[in-house]
Amino acid sequence: MIFRRRFSDLVSRQLDVFAADEANGLLAEVREMKTRYDQADRSDAEEAYGDYVDVVDAVRDALADMRNRFARTLGDDTVDEYEAAFERAAMKRWRWLG
């Protein structure tokens, strides 16, 4: 427990809330667009990939908005640590963000 990062529990809960809120929204759309891309014919693959990337970008934007709103409540000395913890946890949870 000594080596736990300061914001890990908070960030985990924030990502749980995001996952619950977006389970039938953005996250479902990512899954749908990935499936469409995976199943696309060669002639449609480029467009399907573009649609997939657009939805992934929308998830990134929504997560960044969540992160930034909370970061504004922190003191200047902890913002960088919080943002790094948030980014690490989000990338670990949804590897396709990378």
C-alpha positions in Angstrom: 0.0 0.0 0.0 3.0 2.3 0.5 3.7 2.4 -3.2 0.2 3.2 -4.3 -0.2 6.4 -6.3 -2.1 9.2 -4.6 -4.8 9.5 -7.2 -5.3 5.9 -8.3 -8.5 5.2 -6.4 -10.0 8.6 -7.4 -9.1 8.1 -11.1 -10.4 4.5 -11.0 -13.8 5.7 -9.7 -13.9 8.5 -12.3 -13.3 6.0 -15.1 -15.9 3.7 -13.6 -18.4 6.5 -13.8 -17.4 7.3 -17.4 -17.7 3.6 -18.4 -21.2 3.4 -16.8 -22.3 6.7 -18.4 -21.0 5.8 -21.8 -21.7 2.1 -21.9 -24.5 2.5 -24.3 -23.1 5.7 -25.8 -19.6 6.4 -26.9 -18.0 3.2 -25.7 -20.7 1.1 -27.5 -20.1 3.2 -30.6 -16.4 2.5 -30.5 -17.1 -1.2 -30.4 -19.6 -0.9 -33.2 -17.2 1.1 -35.4 -14.3 -1.3 -34.7 -16.5 -4.3 -35.7 -17.5 -2.4 -38.9 -13.8 -1.7 -39.7 -12.8 -5.3 -39.0 -15.5 -6.6 -41.3 -15.2 -4.0 -44.0 -14.4 -4.9 -47.6 -11.1 -3.6 -48.8 -12.9 -0.9 -50.7 -14.7 0.3 -47.6 -11.9 -0.2 -45.0 -10.5 3.3 -45.3 -13.8 5.0 -44.6 -14.6 2.5 -41.8 -11.3 3.2 -40.2 -11.9 6.9 -40.4 -15.2 6.5 -38.7 -13.6 4.4 -36.0 -10.9 7.0 -35.4 -13.5 9.7 -35.2 -15.3 7.9 -32.4 -12.0 7.1 -30.5 -11.2 10.9 -30.7 -14.7 11.7 -29.3 -13.9 9.4 -26.3 -10.5 11.1 -25.9 -12.2 14.5 -25.9 -14.8 13.4 -23.4 -12.2 11.9 -21.1 -10.0 15.0 -21.4 -13.0 17.2 -20.5 -13.7 15.0 -17.4 -10.0 15.2 -16.4 -9.7 18.9 -17.0 -12.9 19.7 -15.0 -11.5 17.9 -12.0 -8.0 19.3 -12.4 -9.3 22.8 -12.1 -10.3 22.0 -8.5 -6.7 21.0 -7.5 -3.8 23.1 -6.4 -1.1 23.8 -8.9 1.3 21.5 -7.2 -0.9 18.4 -7.8 -2.4 18.9 -11.2 0.4 17.3 -13.2 0.4 14.2 -10.9 -3.3 13.9 -11.2 -3.3 14.3 -15.0 -0.5 11.7 -15.4 -2.4 9.3 -13.2 -5.6 9.8 -15.2 -3.9 9.3 -18.5 -2.1 6.2 -17.4 -5.3 4.6 -16.0 -7.4 5.5 -19.1 -4.7 4.1 -21.5 -4.5 0.9 -19.4 -8.2 0.5 -19.3 -8.9 1.3 -22.9 -5.8 0.4 -24.8 -7.3 1.5 -28.1 -7.0 5.1 -26.9 -3.2 4.9 -27.7 
